[in-house]
Amino acid sequence: MIKHIFKIVWSRKRSNLLLTLEIGLTFCFLVFMLITGLHTWFTYRQPLGFSWENVIEIYFPDLSLWIDAEWAQNTVETQIRMLTAAKGLEEVEAAGLLWEMPFHGISSFNSVSYKGRVTRSKSLSVTDDIMAVLKPDLLRGRLFASQHDALDRGAVLINRHLQHDLFGDEDPVGQTIKVVWGAADELPHGIERIIVGVLSDFKRDGELAKTSNVILHRISLADPASIGSPFRRLLLRLRPETTVVQEERIVAKLGAIARSWMFEVTTLDDRRLTLLKKKAAPLIAGAIIGFNLMLMVGLGLTGVLWLNVTRRTREIGLRRANGATVGRIIQQIAGELVVVTTIGLLGGLALVAQVPLLQASDSVSGTSYFLGIIISAAIMYALAILCSLYPGFMATRIQPARALHHE
């Protein structure tokens, strides 16, 4: 039976060529979509490494205009008063100041070096109190605290990804690194920083962002004059039972400290959802396109099979006259399409296999890659069998007498 099916497919190789090409290209597109989807899902399932629930952000948009050093110092002192007032509120569990922001979508980068090894890292500059607001997952060492004011060099926290990238298996706690803001191939004049702790894979750009290097710089409030530029944001962790009315009162009390300032107030959850929707939109659009493509392929396969069955009325009728059962006829029709699908998948697989060779999938795990290929092949075979059922059923309705009189 199998040998006979291969002979039939080979005898119709010209008519099957376009169908095979369509199956191969659809398989490649489906593999790409599934690899992307699986990689996105696995990335989404990875923990953020910090807590965003019950946190509101107070953004200072007017502070982007730099005036002079005296203005900057006065602004920082005002922000410190706001921070102190926020800590004294009953509804506020913790509060802290920072420049860069989680879920902001725009990242500041540092070039970091250690013993000749240089890498890039996303950065955040934060006060000690941010540790109690974001509650990062500490793996080793300790979080920022006032005791770090006594250090000769500034304190930093790095995440696990940066540790593996820069230190390998070496313990980074207590080690000195050099940091330059921006990109640099060599860091002979970098600012020295000492690592006081290692966080888990801190994903500052949301659930759909891949895990990357992150470094947190400690900003001490002991000497406001040394800070330089004002902070851009104030984060407040509120107690779970805090109502919206209480949130408005909190913002009003803090606004009374700086009456001439403009505030933008939002929650960290809103920022997270906005960034999540923005990154998920292309994936959803691709999934819709992929579904429509699969629907077109399914209709095309059904149509081609129906045409083949119509043209082969005499052949099928003679097989029925020779005693072929309904099941055997359906097996033949389905088997032919499975063979054609296999040939198309082999061609598509030859293209998909070039992706790792071209190093075009560095950001995609091997699990996503192989699962994408396996699931795509299973979907194509299931689609082929499903599309062969109706034409196969119609083929079994052909009577031998009709086939003998067919012209």
DRENDO-1510 file (C-alpha; in Angstrom, 1 decimal, always signed):
<recs>
REC; n; res; u; v; w
REC; 1; MET; +0.0; +0.0; +0.0 .
REC; 2; ILE; +2.7; +2.5; +1.0 .
REC; 3; LYS; +4.8; +1.7; -2.1 .
REC; 4; HIS; +1.7; +2.1; -4.3 .
REC; 5; ILE; +1.0; +5.5; -2.7 .
REC; 6; PHE; +4.5; +6.7; -3.4 .
REC; 7; LYS; +4.2; +5.6; -7.0 .
REC; 8; ILE; +0.9; +7.6; -7.4 .
REC; 9; VAL; +2.5; +10.7; -5.9 .
REC; 10; TRP; +5.6; +10.4; -8.1 .
REC; 11; SER; +3.4; +10.0; -11.2 .
REC; 12; ARG; +1.7; +13.3; -10.4 .
REC; 13; LYS; +4.8; +15.1; -9.4 .
REC; 14; ARG; +4.1; +18.1; -11.6 .
REC; 15; SER; +0.6; +18.7; -10.3 .
REC; 16; ASN; +1.9; +18.2; -6.7 .
REC; 17; LEU; +4.8; +20.6; -7.0 .
REC; 18; LEU; +2.8; +23.8; -6.2 .
REC; 19; LEU; +1.0; +22.0; -3.3 .
REC; 20; THR; +4.4; +20.8; -1.9 .
REC; 21; LEU; +5.8; +24.3; -2.2 .
REC; 22; GLU; +2.8; +25.8; -0.4 .
REC; 23; ILE; +3.1; +23.2; +2.4 .
REC; 24; GLY; +6.8; +23.9; +2.8 .
REC; 25; LEU; +6.4; +27.6; +3.0 .
REC; 26; THR; +3.5; +27.4; +5.4 .
REC; 27; PHE; +5.5; +25.0; +7.6 .
REC; 28; CYS; +8.4; +27.6; +7.7 .
REC; 29; PHE; +6.0; +30.4; +8.7 .
REC; 30; LEU; +4.3; +28.2; +11.3 .
REC; 31; VAL; +7.7; +27.3; +12.8 .
REC; 32; PHE; +8.7; +30.9; +13.0 .
REC; 33; MET; +5.4; +31.8; +14.7 .
REC; 34; LEU; +5.5; +29.0; +17.2 .
REC; 35; ILE; +9.1; +29.6; +18.1 .
REC; 36; THR; +8.3; +33.2; +18.7 .
REC; 37; GLY; +5.2; +32.3; +20.7 .
REC; 38; LEU; +6.9; +29.6; +22.8 .
REC; 39; HIS; +9.9; +31.9; +23.5 .
REC; 40; THR; +7.5; +34.7; +24.5 .
REC; 41; TRP; +5.6; +32.3; +26.7 .
REC; 42; PHE; +8.7; +31.0; +28.4 .
REC; 43; THR; +9.9; +34.6; +28.9 .
REC; 44; TYR; +6.6; +35.7; +30.3 .
REC; 45; ARG; +6.7; +32.8; +32.8 .
REC; 46; GLN; +10.1; +33.9; +34.2 .
REC; 47; PRO; +9.7; +36.0; +37.4 .
REC; 48; LEU; +10.4; +39.7; +37.2 .
REC; 49; GLY; +12.7; +39.7; +40.3 .
REC; 50; PHE; +10.9; +42.5; +42.0 .
REC; 51; SER; +7.4; +43.4; +43.3 .
REC; 52; TRP; +5.1; +45.9; +41.5 .
REC; 53; GLU; +1.8; +45.4; +43.4 .
REC; 54; ASN; +0.4; +48.3; +45.4 .
REC; 55; VAL; +3.1; +50.7; +44.1 .
REC; 56; ILE; +2.3; +54.2; +42.7 .
REC; 57; GLU; +4.7; +56.5; +40.8 .
REC; 58; ILE; +4.9; +60.2; +41.1 .
REC; 59; TYR; +6.6; +61.6; +38.0 .
REC; 60; PHE; +8.2; +65.1; +37.9 .
REC; 61; PRO; +8.1; +66.0; +34.2 .
REC; 62; ASP; +9.0; +69.7; +34.7 .
REC; 63; LEU; +12.4; +68.7; +36.2 .
REC; 64; SER; +13.8; +67.8; +32.8 .
REC; 65; LEU; +14.7; +71.4; +32.3 .
REC; 66; TRP; +18.2; +72.0; +33.8 .
REC; 67; ILE; +18.8; +75.4; +35.2 .
REC; 68; ASP; +21.9; +75.5; +37.4 .
REC; 69; ALA; +23.6; +73.7; +40.3 .
REC; 70; GLU; +21.9; +75.8; +43.0 .
REC; 71; TRP; +18.4; +75.0; +41.4 .
REC; 72; ALA; +19.3; +71.3; +41.3 .
REC; 73; GLN; +20.4; +71.2; +44.9 .
REC; 74; ASN; +17.2; +73.0; +46.1 .
REC; 75; THR; +15.1; +70.6; +44.0 .
REC; 76; VAL; +16.8; +67.5; +45.5 .
REC; 77; GLU; +16.3; +68.9; +49.0 .
REC; 78; THR; +12.6; +69.4; +48.2 .
REC; 79; GLN; +12.3; +65.8; +46.9 .
REC; 80; ILE; +14.0; +64.5; +50.1 .
REC; 81; ARG; +11.4; +66.4; +52.2 .
REC; 82; MET; +8.7; +64.8; +50.1 .
REC; 83; LEU; +10.3; +61.4; +50.7 .
REC; 84; THR; +10.4; +62.0; +54.4 .
REC; 85; ALA; +6.8; +63.2; +54.5 .
REC; 86; ALA; +5.7; +60.1; +52.5 .
REC; 87; LYS; +7.4; +57.8; +55.0 .
REC; 88; GLY; +5.5; +59.4; +57.8 .
REC; 89; LEU; +2.1; +58.7; +56.3 .
REC; 90; GLU; +0.1; +55.8; +57.8 .
REC; 91; GLU; -1.0; +54.4; +54.4 .
REC; 92; VAL; +2.6; +54.3; +53.0 .
REC; 93; GLU; +4.5; +51.2; +53.7 .
REC; 94; ALA; +7.7; +52.3; +52.0 .
REC; 95; ALA; +8.9; +55.1; +49.7 .
REC; 96; GLY; +12.0; +55.8; +47.6 .
REC; 97; LEU; +13.5; +58.0; +44.9 .
REC; 98; LEU; +15.0; +57.0; +41.6 .
REC; 99; TRP; +15.9; +58.3; +38.1 .
REC; 100; GLU; +15.2; +55.4; +35.7 .
REC; 101; MET; +12.0; +53.5; +36.0 .
REC; 102; PRO; +10.9; +49.8; +35.7 .
REC; 103; PHE; +8.3; +49.2; +32.9 .
REC; 104; HIS; +9.3; +52.5; +31.3 .
REC; 105; GLY; +10.4; +51.0; +27.9 .
REC; 106; ILE; +13.5; +53.2; +27.7 .
REC; 107; SER; +16.7; +52.0; +29.3 .
REC; 108; SER; +19.9; +53.6; +30.4 .
REC; 109; PHE; +23.0; +51.6; +29.6 .
REC; 110; ASN; +26.4; +51.2; +31.3 .
REC; 111; SER; +29.6; +49.6; +30.1 .
REC; 112; VAL; +31.0; +47.4; +32.9 .
REC; 113; SER; +34.5; +45.9; +33.1 .
REC; 114; TYR; +36.2; +43.4; +35.4 .
REC; 115; LYS; +39.7; +42.1; +34.9 .
REC; 116; GLY; +39.7; +43.0; +31.2 .
REC; 117; ARG; +36.2; +41.6; +30.5 .
REC; 118; VAL; +33.8; +44.2; +29.2 .
REC; 119; THR; +30.0; +44.0; +28.8 .
REC; 120; ARG; +27.0; +46.2; +28.6 .
REC; 121; SER; +24.2; +46.4; +31.2 .
REC; 122; LYS; +21.0; +48.2; +31.8 .
REC; 123; SER; +21.1; +50.5; +34.8 .
REC; 124; LEU; +18.9; +52.0; +37.5 .
REC; 125; SER; +20.0; +54.7; +40.0 .
REC; 126; VAL; +18.1; +54.4; +43.2 .
REC; 127; THR; +18.1; +55.4; +46.9 .
REC; 128; ASP; +18.3; +52.8; +49.7 .
REC; 129; ASP; +14.5; +53.1; +50.3 .
REC; 130; ILE; +13.7; +51.7; +46.9 .
REC; 131; MET; +14.8; +48.3; +48.2 .
REC; 132; ALA; +11.7; +48.3; +50.5 .
REC; 133; VAL; +9.5; +49.5; +47.6 .
REC; 134; LEU; +10.4; +47.1; +44.9 .
REC; 135; LYS; +11.4; +44.2; +47.2 .
REC; 136; PRO; +14.0; +42.7; +44.8 .
REC; 137; ASP; +14.9; +39.0; +45.2 .
REC; 138; LEU; +18.4; +38.9; +46.8 .
REC; 139; LEU; +20.5; +35.9; +46.1 .
REC; 140; ARG; +23.7; +36.8; +48.0 .
REC; 141; GLY; +25.3; +39.7; +49.8 .
REC; 142; ARG; +23.0; +42.4; +51.1 .
REC; 143; LEU; +20.7; +45.2; +49.8 .
REC; 144; PHE; +21.6; +48.9; +49.9 .
REC; 145; ALA; +21.7; +50.4; +53.4 .
REC; 146; SER; +23.1; +53.5; +55.2 .
REC; 147; GLN; +26.1; +51.5; +56.3 .
REC; 148; HIS; +27.4; +51.7; +52.7 .
REC; 149; ASP; +28.0; +55.4; +53.1 .
REC; 150; ALA; +31.3; +54.4; +54.8 .
REC; 151; LEU; +32.6; +52.6; +51.6 .
REC; 152; ASP; +35.4; +54.3; +49.7 .
REC; 153; ARG; +33.7; +53.4; +46.4 .
REC; 154; GLY; +30.0; +53.6; +45.4 .
REC; 155; ALA; +27.9; +50.5; +46.1 .
REC; 156; VAL; +26.1; +48.6; +43.3 .
REC; 157; LEU; +23.9; +45.6; +43.0 .
REC; 158; ILE; +24.0; +43.4; +40.0 .
REC; 159; ASN; +21.6; +40.7; +38.8 .
REC; 160; ARG; +22.4; +37.0; +38.2 .
REC; 161; HIS; +22.6; +37.4; +34.5 .
REC; 162; LEU; +25.4; +40.1; +34.8 .
REC; 163; GLN; +27.2; +37.9; +37.3 .
REC; 164; HIS; +27.4; +35.0; +34.9 .
REC; 165; ASP; +28.4; +37.3; +32.0 .
REC; 166; LEU; +31.1; +39.1; +33.8 .
REC; 167; PHE; +32.3; +36.8; +36.6 .
REC; 168; GLY; +31.3; +33.3; +35.6 .
REC; 169; ASP; +31.4; +31.0; +38.6 .
REC; 170; GLU; +33.4; +33.6; +40.7 .
REC; 171; ASP; +31.7; +35.2; +43.7 .
REC; 172; PRO; +31.2; +38.9; +42.8 .
REC; 173; VAL; +30.3; +40.2; +46.2 .
REC; 174; GLY; +33.0; +42.5; +47.4 .
REC; 175; GLN; +34.7; +42.8; +44.0 .
REC; 176; THR; +35.4; +46.1; +42.3 .
REC; 177; ILE; +34.2; +46.9; +38.8 .
REC; 178; LYS; +34.6; +49.9; +36.5 .
REC; 179; VAL; +31.6; +51.6; +35.1 .
REC; 180; VAL; +31.1; +54.0; +32.2 .
REC; 181; TRP; +27.7; +55.5; +31.3 .
REC; 182; GLY; +27.0; +54.6; +27.7 .
REC; 183; ALA; +28.9; +52.2; +25.3 .
REC; 184; ALA; +32.7; +51.7; +25.5 .
REC; 185; ASP; +35.0; +48.9; +24.2 .
REC; 186; GLU; +37.6; +49.6; +26.9 .
REC; 187; LEU; +37.2; +51.2; +30.3 .
REC; 188; PRO; +40.6; +52.5; +31.4 .
REC; 189; HIS; +39.0; +55.6; +33.0 .
REC; 190; GLY; +35.8; +54.0; +34.4 .
REC; 191; ILE; +34.3; +54.9; +37.8 .
REC; 192; GLU; +35.1; +52.2; +40.3 .
REC; 193; ARG; +32.1; +50.6; +42.1 .
REC; 194; ILE; +32.0; +47.8; +44.6 .
REC; 195; ILE; +29.4; +45.0; +44.4 .
REC; 196; VAL; +27.5; +44.5; +47.7 .
REC; 197; GLY; +24.9; +42.0; +46.5 .
REC; 198; VAL; +23.5; +39.9; +43.7 .
REC; 199; LEU; +19.8; +39.9; +42.7 .
REC; 200; SER; +17.9; +37.4; +40.7 .
REC; 201; ASP; +17.2; +38.0; +37.0 .
REC; 202; PHE; +15.9; +41.5; +37.5 .
REC; 203; LYS; +13.6; +42.2; +34.4 .
REC; 204; ARG; +13.1; +46.0; +34.5 .
REC; 205; ASP; +11.4; +46.1; +31.1 .
REC; 206; GLY; +8.5; +43.8; +31.9 .
REC; 207; GLU; +7.4; +40.2; +31.5 .
REC; 208; LEU; +8.0; +40.0; +27.7 .
REC; 209; ALA; +11.5; +41.4; +27.9 .
REC; 210; LYS; +14.3; +38.9; +27.7 .
REC; 211; THR; +16.5; +38.5; +30.8 .
REC; 212; SER; +19.5; +40.8; +30.4 .
REC; 213; ASN; +22.3; +42.4; +32.4 .
REC; 214; VAL; +21.1; +44.9; +35.1 .
REC; 215; ILE; +23.1; +47.0; +37.5 .
REC; 216; LEU; +21.6; +49.1; +40.3 .
REC; 217; HIS; +23.6; +52.2; +41.5 .
REC; 218; ARG; +23.2; +53.4; +45.0 .
REC; 219; ILE; +22.4; +57.1; +45.5 .
REC; 220; SER; +23.2; +58.3; +49.0 .
REC; 221; LEU; +21.0; +60.9; +50.5 .
REC; 222; ALA; +23.5; +61.7; +53.3 .
REC; 223; ASP; +24.9; +64.6; +51.2 .
REC; 224; PRO; +22.2; +66.1; +48.9 .
REC; 225; ALA; +24.8; +68.5; +47.4 .
REC; 226; SER; +26.7; +65.6; +45.9 .
REC; 227; ILE; +23.8; +64.1; +44.0 .
REC; 228; GLY; +24.0; +66.5; +41.1 .
REC; 229; SER; +20.7; +66.2; +39.2 .
REC; 230; PRO; +17.2; +65.9; +40.6 .
REC; 231; PHE; +15.4; +62.6; +40.8 .
REC; 232; ARG; +12.7; +62.0; +38.2 .
REC; 233; ARG; +10.4; +59.8; +40.2 .
REC; 234; LEU; +9.1; +59.0; +43.6 .
REC; 235; LEU; +7.7; +55.5; +44.3 .
REC; 236; LEU; +5.3; +54.8; +47.1 .
REC; 237; ARG; +4.4; +51.3; +48.3 .
REC; 238; LEU; +0.9; +51.6; +49.8 .
REC; 239; ARG; -0.6; +49.2; +52.2 .
REC; 240; PRO; -3.0; +46.7; +50.5 .
REC; 241; GLU; -6.1; +48.2; +52.1 .
REC; 242; THR; -5.5; +51.7; +50.8 .
REC; 243; THR; -8.4; +53.2; +48.9 .
REC; 244; VAL; -8.4; +55.5; +45.8 .
REC; 245; VAL; -9.6; +58.4; +48.0 .
REC; 246; GLN; -6.6; +57.8; +50.4 .
REC; 247; GLU; -4.2; +57.8; +47.4 .
REC; 248; GLU; -5.5; +61.2; +46.3 .
REC; 249; ARG; -5.0; +62.6; +49.8 .
REC; 250; ILE; -1.4; +61.2; +49.9 .
REC; 251; VAL; -0.6; +62.9; +46.6 .
REC; 252; ALA; -2.2; +66.2; +47.7 .
REC; 253; LYS; -0.2; +66.2; +51.0 .
REC; 254; LEU; +3.0; +65.6; +49.0 .
REC; 255; GLY; +2.1; +68.2; +46.4 .
REC; 256; ALA; +1.7; +70.8; +49.2 .
REC; 257; ILE; +5.5; +70.5; +49.8 .
REC; 258; ALA; +6.2; +71.6; +46.2 .
REC; 259; ARG; +3.2; +73.7; +45.1 .
REC; 260; SER; +4.7; +74.9; +41.9 .
REC; 261; TRP; +5.6; +71.5; +40.6 .
REC; 262; MET; +3.5; +69.5; +38.1 .
REC; 263; PHE; +3.0; +65.8; +38.9 .
REC; 264; GLU; +2.0; +62.8; +36.9 .
REC; 265; VAL; +0.6; +60.0; +39.1 .
REC; 266; THR; +0.1; +56.4; +37.9 .
REC; 267; THR; +0.5; +52.9; +39.3 .
REC; 268; LEU; +3.3; +50.5; +38.5 .
REC; 269; ASP; +0.6; +48.0; +37.5 .
REC; 270; ASP; -0.7; +50.4; +34.8 .
REC; 271; ARG; +2.8; +50.9; +33.5 .
REC; 272; ARG; +3.3; +47.2; +33.4 .
REC; 273; LEU; +0.1; +46.6; +31.5 .
REC; 274; THR; +0.7; +49.4; +29.0 .
REC; 275; LEU; +4.2; +48.0; +28.2 .
REC; 276; LEU; +2.8; +44.5; +28.0 .
REC; 277; LYS; +0.1; +45.5; +25.5 .
REC; 278; LYS; +2.6; +47.4; +23.4 .
REC; 279; LYS; +4.9; +44.4; +23.1 .
REC; 280; ALA; +2.1; +41.9; +22.7 .
REC; 281; ALA; +0.4; +43.7; +19.8 .
REC; 282; PRO; +2.9; +42.5; +17.1 .
REC; 283; LEU; +2.6; +38.9; +18.4 .
REC; 284; ILE; -1.2; +39.0; +18.3 .
REC; 285; ALA; -1.2; +40.5; +14.8 .
REC; 286; GLY; +1.2; +37.7; +13.7 .
REC; 287; ALA; -1.0; +35.1; +15.3 .
REC; 288; ILE; -4.0; +36.4; +13.3 .
REC; 289; ILE; -2.1; +36.3; +10.1 .
REC; 290; GLY; -0.8; +32.8; +10.8 .
REC; 291; PHE; -4.4; +31.6; +11.5 .
REC; 292; ASN; -5.7; +33.1; +8.3 .
REC; 293; LEU; -2.8; +31.5; +6.4 .
REC; 294; MET; -3.5; +28.1; +7.9 .
REC; 295; LEU; -7.1; +28.5; +6.9 .
REC; 296; MET; -6.2; +29.3; +3.3 .
REC; 297; VAL; -3.8; +26.3; +3.2 .
REC; 298; GLY; -6.5; +24.0; +4.6 .
REC; 299; LEU; -9.1; +25.2; +2.0 .
REC; 300; GLY; -6.4; +24.9; -0.7 .
REC; 301; LEU; -5.5; +21.3; +0.2 .
REC; 302; THR; -9.2; +20.4; +0.3 .
REC; 303; GLY; -9.8; +21.9; -3.1 .
REC; 304; VAL; -6.8; +20.2; -4.7 .
REC; 305; LEU; -7.8; +16.9; -3.3 .
REC; 306; TRP; -11.4; +17.3; -4.4 .
REC; 307; LEU; -10.1; +18.1; -7.9 .
REC; 308; ASN; -7.9; +15.0; -7.9 .
REC; 309; VAL; -10.8; +12.8; -6.7 .
REC; 310; THR; -13.0; +14.1; -9.5 .
REC; 311; ARG; -10.3; +13.4; -12.2 .
REC; 312; ARG; -9.7; +9.9; -10.8 .
REC; 313; THR; -13.3; +8.7; -10.9 .
REC; 314; ARG; -12.5; +5.7; -13.1 .
REC; 315; GLU; -9.5; +4.7; -11.1 .
REC; 316; ILE; -11.3; +4.7; -7.7 .
REC; 317; GLY; -14.3; +3.0; -9.2 .
REC; 318; LEU; -12.2; +0.2; -10.6 .
REC; 319; ARG; -10.6; -0.2; -7.2 .
REC; 320; ARG; -14.1; -0.5; -5.7 .
REC; 321; ALA; -15.0; -3.1; -8.3 .
REC; 322; ASN; -11.9; -5.1; -7.4 .
REC; 323; GLY; -13.1; -5.2; -3.8 .
REC; 324; ALA; -11.4; -2.2; -2.2 .
REC; 325; THR; -13.2; -1.3; +1.0 .
REC; 326; VAL; -14.3; +2.2; +2.0 .
REC; 327; GLY; -11.5; +2.3; +4.6 .
REC; 328; ARG; -8.8; +1.4; +2.0 .
REC; 329; ILE; -10.0; +4.2; -0.3 .
REC; 330; ILE; -9.9; +6.8; +2.5 .
REC; 331; GLN; -6.4; +5.5; +3.5 .
REC; 332; GLN; -5.2; +5.9; +0.0 .
REC; 333; ILE; -6.5; +9.5; -0.3 .
REC; 334; ALA; -5.1; +10.5; +3.1 .
REC; 335; GLY; -1.9; +8.6; +2.5 .
REC; 336; GLU; -1.2; +10.5; -0.7 .
REC; 337; LEU; -1.6; +13.8; +1.0 .
REC; 338; VAL; +0.6; +12.7; +4.0 .
REC; 339; VAL; +3.3; +11.8; +1.5 .
REC; 340; VAL; +3.0; +15.2; -0.2 .
REC; 341; THR; +3.0; +16.9; +3.2 .
REC; 342; THR; +6.1; +15.0; +4.2 .
REC; 343; ILE; +8.0; +16.1; +1.1 .
REC; 344; GLY; +7.0; +19.7; +1.7 .
REC; 345; LEU; +8.0; +19.5; +5.4 .
REC; 346; LEU; +11.4; +18.1; +4.5 .
REC; 347; GLY; +12.0; +21.1; +2.2 .
REC; 348; GLY; +10.8; +23.5; +4.8 .
REC; 349; LEU; +12.9; +21.8; +7.5 .
REC; 350; ALA; +16.0; +22.3; +5.3 .
REC; 351; LEU; +15.3; +26.0; +5.4 .
REC; 352; VAL; +14.5; +26.1; +9.2 .
REC; 353; ALA; +17.7; +24.2; +10.0 .
REC; 354; GLN; +19.8; +27.1; +8.6 .
REC; 355; VAL; +18.6; +29.4; +11.5 .
REC; 356; PRO; +21.0; +28.0; +14.1 .
REC; 357; LEU; +23.8; +27.8; +11.6 .
REC; 358; LEU; +23.4; +31.4; +10.7 .
REC; 359; GLN; +23.4; +32.3; +14.5 .
REC; 360; ALA; +20.1; +34.1; +13.9 .
REC; 361; SER; +18.4; +32.6; +17.0 .
REC; 362; ASP; +20.8; +33.6; +19.8 .
REC; 363; SER; +17.9; +35.0; +21.8 .
REC; 364; VAL; +15.8; +31.9; +21.4 .
REC; 365; SER; +16.3; +28.8; +23.6 .
REC; 366; GLY; +16.8; +25.4; +22.1 .
REC; 367; THR; +13.6; +24.2; +23.8 .
REC; 368; SER; +11.6; +26.8; +21.9 .
REC; 369; TYR; +13.3; +25.9; +18.7 .
REC; 370; PHE; +12.8; +22.2; +18.8 .
REC; 371; LEU; +9.3; +22.4; +20.2 .
REC; 372; GLY; +8.3; +24.8; +17.5 .
REC; 373; ILE; +9.5; +22.4; +14.8 .
REC; 374; ILE; +7.8; +19.4; +16.4 .
REC; 375; ILE; +4.4; +21.1; +17.0 .
REC; 376; SER; +4.5; +22.7; +13.5 .
REC; 377; ALA; +5.0; +19.3; +11.9 .
REC; 378; ALA; +2.2; +17.8; +14.0 .
REC; 379; ILE; -0.2; +20.6; +13.0 .
REC; 380; MET; +0.7; +20.2; +9.3 .
REC; 381; TYR; +0.1; +16.5; +9.4 .
REC; 382; ALA; -3.2; +16.9; +11.3 .
REC; 383; LEU; -4.3; +19.5; +8.8 .
REC; 384; ALA; -3.4; +17.2; +5.9 .
REC; 385; ILE; -5.4; +14.3; +7.4 .
REC; 386; LEU; -8.3; +16.6; +8.2 .
REC; 387; CYS; -8.4; +18.0; +4.7 .
REC; 388; SER; -8.4; +14.5; +3.2 .
REC; 389; LEU; -11.4; +13.3; +5.1 .
REC; 390; TYR; -14.2; +14.9; +3.0 .
REC; 391; PRO; -12.6; +14.2; -0.4 .
REC; 392; GLY; -11.9; +10.7; +0.8 .
REC; 393; PHE; -15.5; +10.2; +1.9 .
REC; 394; MET; -16.8; +11.5; -1.5 .
REC; 395; ALA; -14.4; +9.1; -3.2 .
REC; 396; THR; -16.1; +6.1; -1.4 .
REC; 397; ARG; -19.4; +7.2; -2.9 .
REC; 398; ILE; -18.3; +6.5; -6.4 .
REC; 399; GLN; -20.0; +3.4; -7.7 .
REC; 400; PRO; -18.2; +1.0; -10.0 .
REC; 401; ALA; -20.9; +1.2; -12.7 .
REC; 402; ARG; -20.6; +5.0; -12.8 .
REC; 403; ALA; -16.8; +4.7; -13.1 .
REC; 404; LEU; -17.0; +2.3; -16.0 .
REC; 405; HIS; -19.3; +4.8; -17.9 .
REC; 406; HIS; -17.1; +7.9; -16.9 .
REC; 407; GLU; -15.4; +9.7; -19.8 .
</recs>
